[in-house]
Amino acid sequence: MKHFQGLMCTLLLLAGAWPLAAQNLDAAPISSAPEPHEQTQPQASPALKPSPLETLRKFEPARDEEYRIGKGDEITIDFAGRVDMQAKLVVGPDGRITLPLGGDIMLAELTRHEAAKAIETLLTPYYANLVAQVTITKYTANRVVLVGAVDRPGTYTFDGTPTLLEVLGRGGVEAGPNRSGQTPEVNQIPERCAIYRGSEQVVWVELRALMESGDPLADLRLRRDDVVYVPSISERFISVLGEVQHPGAIPLAHNSTVASLLAQAGGITDHAGNNAHIQIIDPANGVSRVLTLKEVLDPAKSLEVTLRPGEILYVPKSGFYRATYVLERLSPLITAASIAVYAGVL
């Protein structure tokens, strides 16, 4: 009896649901299944790549960026209404100056206004209503290093914010053939150059193309202690960055290994830790390979690693290891072009 009642309930439910289902079928548009050739596969979203010019703009400091006092700069300190307190001092290697009564004060990386306020605060216990003014009378900290295929490599100092063309103009470039390939032309504009900033940033500037197009980014504004490299056409290189003694570019020879390149960079620093990881990044496609230091030092494993010009060896700090290096630190303008060596300049 129970089975019969359950069967009847099921039939009644189906009977009530049928009109609604039929109504929905009537309302639904009739469409034929697409032919096999009409079926479309879902397309993957295209990967967005940052614009090289936009990357250069982000790399360039602001035009109105205020100068910050550096080590070795000569400054003059004036105090309103107190001519006897005027002082002309040189910022020491530690970034400090010494004032009577007040003692030592750190001024490195401060703007003129910030330095004046710091001096006023330091001397407030000894003088009432003191107003200071700081003037930079000699710039020595605003340095840029120029190396590579240039006539006069070296360190150049600038009064204001240095630009790429100013640096190249100071040092000249390697003599070479003009576009016809016949008559030598001295101080011709290089096709490209690289700018190293610290131990983790490098950007390639396609200088000749920018100049031919009239783009103002050809005269890119630089920062203090930038290193400008002008490569020779015949050179191949690997950039070694991160926790190494001398980050920079190293020539890639036919028998170069990861271990030999790290050795040429002065070896790994203590900050890399005992179980250092070395990442090999190809900026052209963002592919990253990871090796442990043990694998690098194993001759059999090391010989299995193929290195290509333009790649980057990056040694991260211990505790901050990632499977893939943050490519935002690197410019997509890094190419497989060549670059000269500047071991030890950073």
Backbone hydrogen bonds in HBPLUS format (Angstrom, degrees):
<---DONOR---> <-ACCEPTOR-->    atom                        ^
c    i                          cat <-CA-CA->   ^        H-A-AA   ^      H-
h    n   atom  resd res      DA  || num        DHA   H-A  angle D-A-AA Bond
n    s   type  num  typ     dist DA aas  dist angle  dist       angle   num
A0005-GLN N   A0001-MET O   2.97 MM   4  6.30 159.2  2.02 151.4 156.0     1
A0006-GLY N   A0002-LYS O   3.04 MM   4  6.26 158.0  2.09 146.7 152.6     2
A0007-LEU N   A0003-HIS O   3.02 MM   4  6.22 151.4  2.11 143.1 150.5     3
A0008-MET N   A0004-PHE O   3.04 MM   4  6.30 155.6  2.10 149.5 155.5     4
A0009-CYS N   A0005-GLN O   3.06 MM   4  6.32 158.0  2.11 149.2 154.6     5
A0010-THR N   A0006-GLY O   3.14 MM   4  6.34 155.8  2.20 144.0 150.1     6
A0011-LEU N   A0007-LEU O   3.07 MM   4  6.36 157.4  2.12 147.7 153.3     7
A0012-LEU N   A0008-MET O   2.95 MM   4  6.19 158.2  1.99 150.7 156.6     8
A0013-LEU N   A0009-CYS O   3.02 MM   4  6.25 156.4  2.08 147.8 153.6     9
A0014-LEU N   A0010-THR O   3.04 MM   4  6.31 158.5  2.09 148.6 154.3    10
A0015-ALA N   A0011-LEU O   2.92 MM   4  6.10 152.8  1.99 146.3 154.3    11
A0016-GLY N   A0012-LEU O   2.98 MM   4  6.24 151.2  2.06 145.4 152.7    12
A0017-ALA N   A0013-LEU O   2.99 MM   4  6.17 146.5  2.11 144.3 153.4    13
A0018-TRP N   A0014-LEU O   3.10 MM   4  6.15 141.1  2.26 145.4 153.3    14
A0021-ALA N   A0017-ALA O   3.04 MM   4  6.29 157.4  2.09 154.5 161.6    15
A0022-ALA N   A0018-TRP O   2.82 MM   4  6.05 162.3  1.85 159.5 164.6    16
A0023-GLN N   A0019-PRO O   2.84 MM   4  6.02 149.9  1.93 144.2 152.8    17
A0024-ASN N   A0020-LEU O   3.00 MM   4  6.25 154.6  2.06 144.7 150.9    18
A0025-LEU N   A0021-ALA O   2.96 MM   4  6.25 149.6  2.05 146.1 154.7    19
A0026-ASP N   A0022-ALA O   2.95 MM   4  6.21 152.7  2.03 145.6 152.6    20
A0027-ALA N   A0023-GLN O   3.08 MM   4  6.32 150.2  2.17 143.9 151.5    21
A0028-ALA N   A0024-ASN O   3.05 MM   4  6.17 137.0  2.24 140.5 151.1    22
A0038-GLU N   A0035-GLU O   2.78 MM   3  5.13 144.3  1.91 111.3 123.1    23
A0039-GLN N   A0036-PRO O   3.34 MM   3  5.46 148.0  2.45  99.4 108.0    24
A0055-THR N   A0051-SER O   2.90 MM   4  6.20 151.7  1.98 153.1 161.4    25
A0056-LEU N   A0052-PRO O   3.00 MM   4  6.32 152.0  2.08 145.2 152.5    26
A0057-ARG N   A0053-LEU O   2.97 MM   4  6.28 152.3  2.05 144.7 152.3    27
A0058-LYS N   A0054-GLU O   3.04 MM   4  6.33 151.7  2.12 145.7 152.6    28
A0059-PHE N   A0055-THR O   2.97 MM   4  6.19 141.9  2.12 141.9 153.0    29
A0060-GLU N   A0056-LEU O   2.98 MM   4  6.17 136.6  2.18 144.9 155.7    30
A0065-GLU N   A0062-ALA O   3.14 MM   3  5.09 163.1  2.17 108.6 109.7    31
A0069-ILE N   A0110-LEU O   2.81 MM  41  5.57 162.3  1.84 159.5 153.3    32
A0109-GLU N   A0069-ILE O   2.68 MM  40  5.19 167.5  1.70 161.5 156.9    33
A0073-ASP N   A0070-GLY O   3.19 MM   3  5.72 165.5  2.21 131.0 133.5    34
A0072-GLY N   A0091-VAL O   2.85 MM  19  5.01 150.3  1.93 126.6 136.5    35
A0091-VAL N   A0073-ASP O   2.88 MM  18  5.53 168.7  1.90 165.3 165.3    36
A0074-GLU N   A0138-LYS O   2.91 MM  64  4.87 168.0  1.92 146.0 149.8    37
A0137-THR N   A0074-GLU O   2.85 MM  63  5.60 138.7  2.02 139.2 151.6    38
A0138-LYS N   A0074-GLU O   3.25 MM  64  4.87 149.0  2.36 138.9 133.6    39
A0075-ILE N   A0089-LEU O   2.79 MM  14  5.48 161.4  1.82 165.3 170.9    40
A0089-LEU N   A0075-ILE O   2.87 MM  14  5.48 151.4  1.95 157.3 165.5    41
A0076-THR N   A0135-THR O   2.73 MM  59  5.14 157.9  1.78 153.1 160.6    42
A0135-THR N   A0076-THR O   2.91 MM  59  5.14 159.4  1.95 151.0 157.4    43
A0077-ILE N   A0087-ALA O   2.71 MM  10  5.15 165.8  1.73 158.0 163.2    44
A0087-ALA N   A0077-ILE O   3.00 MM  10  5.15 156.7  2.06 141.5 149.0    45
A0078-ASP N   A0133-GLN O   2.91 MM  55  5.16 166.5  1.93 153.3 156.8    46
A0133-GLN N   A0078-ASP O   2.81 MM  55  5.16 140.8  1.96 154.3 159.3    47
A0082-ARG N   A0079-PHE O   2.99 MM   3  5.32 161.7  2.02 136.0 134.4    48
A0080-ALA N   A0131-VAL O   3.05 MM  51  5.67 153.4  2.13 155.2 162.1    49
A0085-MET N   A0082-ARG O   3.11 MM   3  5.64 158.9  2.16 112.3 118.7    50
A0086-GLN N   A0083-VAL O   3.19 MM   3  5.62 169.6  2.20 115.2 118.3    51
A0092-GLY N   A0096-ARG O   2.92 MM   4  5.36 171.0  1.93 154.9 153.1    52
A0095-GLY N   A0092-GLY O   2.82 MM   3  5.15 162.8  1.85 117.0 120.9    53
A0107-LEU N   A0095-GLY O   2.91 MM  12  5.92 162.6  1.94 161.4 164.4    54
A0108-ALA N   A0095-GLY O   3.10 MM  13  4.59 150.3  2.19 139.5 140.1    55
A0097-ILE N   A0105-ILE O   3.03 MM   8  5.63 151.9  2.11 151.7 157.9    56
A0105-ILE N   A0097-ILE O   2.94 MM   8  5.63 146.5  2.05 158.4 164.7    57
A0099-LEU N   A0103-GLY O   2.90 MM   4  4.95 168.7  1.91 128.0 129.2    58
A0103-GLY N   A0099-LEU O   2.79 MM   4  4.95 155.7  1.85 143.7 144.6    59
A0102-GLY N   A0100-PRO O   2.66 MM   2  5.49 145.0  1.78 103.6  93.0    60
A0110-LEU N   A0107-LEU O   3.07 MM   3  5.57 146.7  2.19 143.2 140.2    61
A0115-ALA N   A0111-THR O   2.85 MM   4  6.02 156.1  1.91 152.3 159.0    62
A0116-ALA N   A0112-ARG O   2.95 MM   4  6.19 156.4  2.01 147.8 154.0    63
A0117-LYS N   A0113-HIS O   3.04 MM   4  6.33 161.0  2.08 152.0 156.5    64
A0118-ALA N   A0114-GLU O   2.99 MM   4  6.19 153.5  2.06 143.8 151.2    65
A0119-ILE N   A0115-ALA O   2.97 MM   4  6.23 153.2  2.04 148.9 155.7    66
A0120-GLU N   A0116-ALA O   2.96 MM   4  6.22 158.8  2.00 148.9 155.0    67
A0121-THR N   A0117-LYS O   2.95 MM   4  6.17 160.8  1.98 148.8 153.6    68
A0122-LEU N   A0118-ALA O   3.01 MM   4  6.19 153.3  2.08 141.4 148.7    69
A0123-LEU N   A0119-ILE O   3.03 MM   4  6.25 152.4  2.11 150.1 156.5    70
A0124-THR N   A0120-GLU O   2.95 MM   4  5.91 114.9  2.39 142.9 158.2    71
A0126-TYR N   A0123-LEU O   2.94 MM   3  5.48 150.6  2.03 116.7 126.0    72
A0127-TYR N   A0123-LEU O   3.00 MM   4  6.11 143.9  2.13 156.4 167.3    73
A0143-ARG N   A0141-ALA O   2.81 MM   2  5.51 133.3  2.02 109.6  94.7    74
A0158-PHE N   A0142-ASN O   3.01 MM  16  5.55 152.3  2.08 145.8 153.8    75
A0225-ASP N   A0143-ARG O   2.63 MM  82  5.36 158.1  1.67 159.4 163.8    76
A0144-VAL N   A0156-TYR O   2.90 MM  12  5.44 148.7  2.00 150.4 160.7    77
A0156-TYR N   A0144-VAL O   2.93 MM  12  5.44 172.7  1.93 155.6 156.9    78
A0145-VAL N   A0226-ASP O   3.00 MM  81  6.38 162.8  2.03 161.8 163.3    79
A0228-VAL N   A0145-VAL O   2.74 MM  83  6.10 167.9  1.75 171.4 170.4    80
A0146-LEU N   A0154-GLY O   2.83 MM   8  5.41 172.9  1.83 163.6 165.8    81
A0154-GLY N   A0146-LEU O   2.87 MM   8  5.41 153.4  1.94 147.3 156.1    82
A0147-VAL N   A0228-VAL O   2.98 MM  81  6.33 166.4  2.00 172.2 176.3    83
A0230-VAL N   A0147-VAL O   3.15 MM  83  6.61 156.0  2.21 147.3 153.5    84
A0150-VAL N   A0148-GLY O   2.86 MM   2  5.67 134.3  2.07 108.0  93.7    85
A0149-ALA N   A0230-VAL O   2.65 MM  81  5.30 166.7  1.66 158.5 156.3    86
A0174-GLU N   A0149-ALA O   2.78 MM  25  5.04 146.4  1.89 136.7 125.4    87
A0152-ARG N   A0171-GLY O   2.77 MM  19  4.49 147.4  1.87 148.9 150.7    88
A0222-LEU N   A0162-PRO O   2.84 MM  60  5.61 175.6  1.84 157.5 156.2    89
A0167-VAL N   A0163-THR O   3.07 MM   4  6.37 156.9  2.12 153.0 158.9    90
A0164-LEU N   A0220-LEU O   2.80 MM  56  5.32 146.2  1.92 144.6 155.9    91
A0168-LEU N   A0164-LEU O   3.00 MM   4  6.31 165.1  2.03 153.8 157.5    92
A0169-GLY N   A0165-LEU O   2.83 MM   4  5.88 148.0  1.93 139.9 149.4    93
A0170-ARG N   A0166-GLU O   3.02 MM   4  6.25 142.7  2.16 141.5 150.4    94
A0170-ARG N   A0167-VAL O   3.17 MM   3  5.21 124.7  2.49  94.8 108.4    95
A0171-GLY N   A0167-VAL O   3.21 MM   4  6.52 157.1  2.26 150.1 155.3    96
A0172-GLY N   A0168-LEU O   2.68 MM   4  5.41 138.3  1.85 147.3 157.0    97
A0176-GLY N   A0185-GLU O   3.40 MM   9  5.62 174.2  2.41 134.0 134.3    98
A0185-GLU N   A0176-GLY O   2.73 MM   9  5.62 169.4  1.75 154.2 156.5    99
A0178-ASN N   A0183-THR O   3.32 MM   5  6.28 149.6  2.41 148.0 152.0   100
A0181-GLY N   A0178-ASN O   2.88 MM   3  5.32 148.6  1.98 112.8 122.8   101
A0208-ARG N   A0191-GLU O   3.19 MM  17  4.77 162.4  2.23 116.8 122.2   102
A0193-CYS N   A0205-VAL O   3.08 MM  12  5.46 149.2  2.18 142.6 152.2   103
A0205-VAL N   A0193-CYS O   2.81 MM  12  5.46 171.4  1.82 172.7 174.7   104
A0194-ALA N   A0229-TYR O   2.86 MM  35  4.99 158.1  1.91 143.9 150.5   105
A0229-TYR N   A0194-ALA O   2.73 MM  35  4.99 169.6  1.74 154.5 157.3   106
A0195-ILE N   A0203-VAL O   2.85 MM   8  5.35 156.9  1.90 153.5 161.4   107
A0203-VAL N   A0195-ILE O   3.00 MM   8  5.35 153.0  2.08 141.6 150.2   108
A0196-TYR N   A0227-VAL O   2.79 MM  31  5.01 164.2  1.81 150.6 154.5   109
A0227-VAL N   A0196-TYR O   2.95 MM  31  5.01 160.4  1.99 147.8 152.7   110
A0197-ARG N   A0201-GLN O   2.96 MM   4  5.12 167.0  1.97 135.7 139.6   111
A0242-GLY N   A0199-SER O   2.96 MM  43  5.61 165.6  1.99 149.4 153.6   112
A0207-LEU N   A0205-VAL O   2.84 MM   2  5.30 126.1  2.13 109.5  92.9   113
A0210-LEU N   A0206-GLU O   3.08 MM   4  6.28 156.4  2.14 152.6 160.0   114
A0211-MET N   A0207-LEU O   2.94 MM   4  6.20 156.3  1.99 153.8 160.5   115
A0212-GLU N   A0208-ARG O   2.91 MM   4  6.09 161.0  1.94 151.3 156.5   116
A0213-SER N   A0209-ALA O   3.09 MM   4  6.20 142.8  2.23 139.9 149.1   117
A0215-ASP N   A0210-LEU O   2.92 MM   5  5.18 146.8  2.03 161.0 158.8   118
A0214-GLY N   A0211-MET O   3.05 MM   3  4.96 150.8  2.14  98.3 107.5   119
A0218-ALA N   A0215-ASP O   3.09 MM   3  6.03 168.8  2.11 126.3 128.6   120
A0219-ASP N   A0216-PRO O   3.04 MM   3  5.81 153.8  2.11 119.6 124.9   121
A0226-ASP N   A0223-ARG O   3.13 MM   3  5.71 148.8  2.23 140.6 137.2   122
A0235-GLU N   A0232-SER O   3.21 MM   3  5.59 162.6  2.24 113.0 118.1   123
A0252-LEU N   A0236-ARG O   2.98 MM  16  5.44 157.3  2.03 116.2 120.7   124
A0310-GLY N   A0237-PHE O   2.90 MM  73  5.97 168.4  1.91 161.2 165.1   125
A0238-ILE N   A0250-ILE O   2.84 MM  12  5.38 148.6  1.93 149.0 158.8   126
A0250-ILE N   A0238-ILE O   2.87 MM  12  5.38 160.2  1.91 149.2 155.3   127
A0239-SER N   A0311-GLU O   3.15 MM  72  6.53 158.7  2.20 160.6 160.5   128
A0313-LEU N   A0239-SER O   2.77 MM  74  6.17 162.7  1.80 164.2 170.0   129
A0240-VAL N   A0248-GLY O   2.71 MM   8  5.41 169.6  1.72 172.5 171.3   130
A0248-GLY N   A0240-VAL O   2.88 MM   8  5.41 150.4  1.97 147.2 156.0   131
A0241-LEU N   A0313-LEU O   2.81 MM  72  6.16 165.7  1.83 169.9 174.9   132
A0315-VAL N   A0241-LEU O   3.13 MM  74  6.52 157.2  2.19 138.9 143.7   133
A0244-VAL N   A0242-GLY O   2.87 MM   2  5.81 134.5  2.08 109.0  94.8   134
A0243-GLU N   A0315-VAL O   2.74 MM  72  5.18 170.0  1.75 146.0 148.0   135
A0269-THR N   A0243-GLU O   3.10 MM  26  5.42 162.7  2.13 120.5 124.3   136
A0245-GLN N   A0267-GLY O   3.06 MM  22  5.94 149.1  2.16 161.5 169.3   137
A0246-HIS N   A0265-ALA O   2.75 MM  19  4.92 149.0  1.85 160.8 154.9   138
A0256-SER N   A0253-ALA O   3.26 MM   3  5.10 169.2  2.27 105.5 106.3   139
A0261-LEU N   A0257-THR O   3.00 MM   4  6.21 158.0  2.05 153.0 158.6   140
A0262-LEU N   A0258-VAL O   3.00 MM   4  6.20 158.8  2.04 149.6 155.3   141
A0263-ALA N   A0259-ALA O   2.96 MM   4  6.15 151.7  2.04 143.7 151.9   142
A0264-GLN N   A0260-SER O   2.97 MM   4  6.20 150.5  2.06 141.8 149.3   143
A0265-ALA N   A0261-LEU O   3.05 MM   4  6.32 131.9  2.29 136.9 149.6   144
A0265-ALA N   A0262-LEU O   3.14 MM   3  5.00 130.3  2.40  91.1 104.7   145
A0267-GLY N   A0262-LEU O   2.87 MM   5  5.24 148.3  1.97 159.7 149.4   146
A0266-GLY N   A0263-ALA O   3.00 MM   3  5.18 154.4  2.07 109.9 112.7   147
A0272-ALA N   A0269-THR O   3.21 MM   3  5.84 164.4  2.23 114.3 118.9   148
A0273-GLY N   A0270-ASP O   3.14 MM   3  5.76 163.8  2.17 116.2 121.0   149
A0318-SER N   A0271-HIS O   2.75 MM  47  5.99 170.9  1.75 157.2 153.9   150
A0293-LEU N   A0276-ALA O   2.95 MM  17  5.48 139.0  2.12 164.0 156.4   151
A0278-ILE N   A0291-LEU O   2.70 MM  13  5.17 171.9  1.70 163.1 166.1   152
A0291-LEU N   A0278-ILE O   2.83 MM  13  5.17 161.4  1.87 150.9 157.4   153
A0279-GLN N   A0314-TYR O   2.94 MM  35  5.12 178.7  1.94 152.0 152.4   154
A0314-TYR N   A0279-GLN O   2.84 MM  35  5.12 163.2  1.87 150.2 156.0   155
A0280-ILE N   A0289-ARG O   2.72 MM   9  5.02 163.5  1.75 149.3 155.2   156
A0289-ARG N   A0280-ILE O   2.86 MM   9  5.02 161.4  1.89 140.7 146.6   157
A0281-ILE N   A0312-ILE O   2.83 MM  31  5.08 164.9  1.85 150.5 154.1   158
A0312-ILE N   A0281-ILE O   2.89 MM  31  5.08 157.8  1.94 147.0 154.1   159
A0282-ASP N   A0287-VAL O   2.96 MM   5  5.46 162.1  1.99 161.2 166.9   160
A0285-ASN N   A0282-ASP O   3.20 MM   3  5.99 142.6  2.35 122.2 128.5   161
A0286-GLY N   A0282-ASP O   2.78 MM   4  5.50 135.2  1.98 156.2 168.5   162
A0295-GLU N   A0292-THR O   3.07 MM   3  5.23 118.4  2.47  98.6 112.9   163
A0296-VAL N   A0292-THR O   3.00 MM   4  6.34 153.9  2.07 150.0 158.0   164
A0297-LEU N   A0293-LEU O   2.98 MM   4  6.21 152.2  2.06 149.1 155.3   165
A0298-ASP N   A0295-GLU O   3.21 MM   3  5.08 147.0  2.32  94.9 104.7   166
A0302-SER N   A0298-ASP O   2.80 MM   4  5.90 168.2  1.81 167.6 171.8   167
A0303-LEU N   A0299-PRO O   3.09 MM   4  6.15 155.3  2.16 145.6 150.0   168
A0304-GLU N   A0301-LYS O   3.04 MM   3  5.32 142.7  2.18 103.9 115.0   169
A0305-VAL N   A0302-SER O   3.16 MM   3  5.55 158.4  2.21 109.5 115.9   170
A0311-GLU N   A0308-ARG O   3.21 MM   3  5.95 160.6  2.25 143.4 144.7   171
A0320-PHE N   A0317-LYS O   3.12 MM   3  5.50 160.8  2.15 129.3 132.1   172
A0329-ARG N   A0326-VAL O   3.11 MM   3  6.08 166.8  2.13 124.7 127.9   173
A0330-LEU N   A0327-LEU O   2.87 MM   3  5.13 145.1  1.99 105.2 116.1   174
A0334-ILE N   A0331-SER O   3.03 MM   3  5.74 169.6  2.04 120.5 122.8   175
A0345-VAL N   A0342-TYR O   3.13 MM   3  5.83 165.8  2.15 145.9 143.9   176
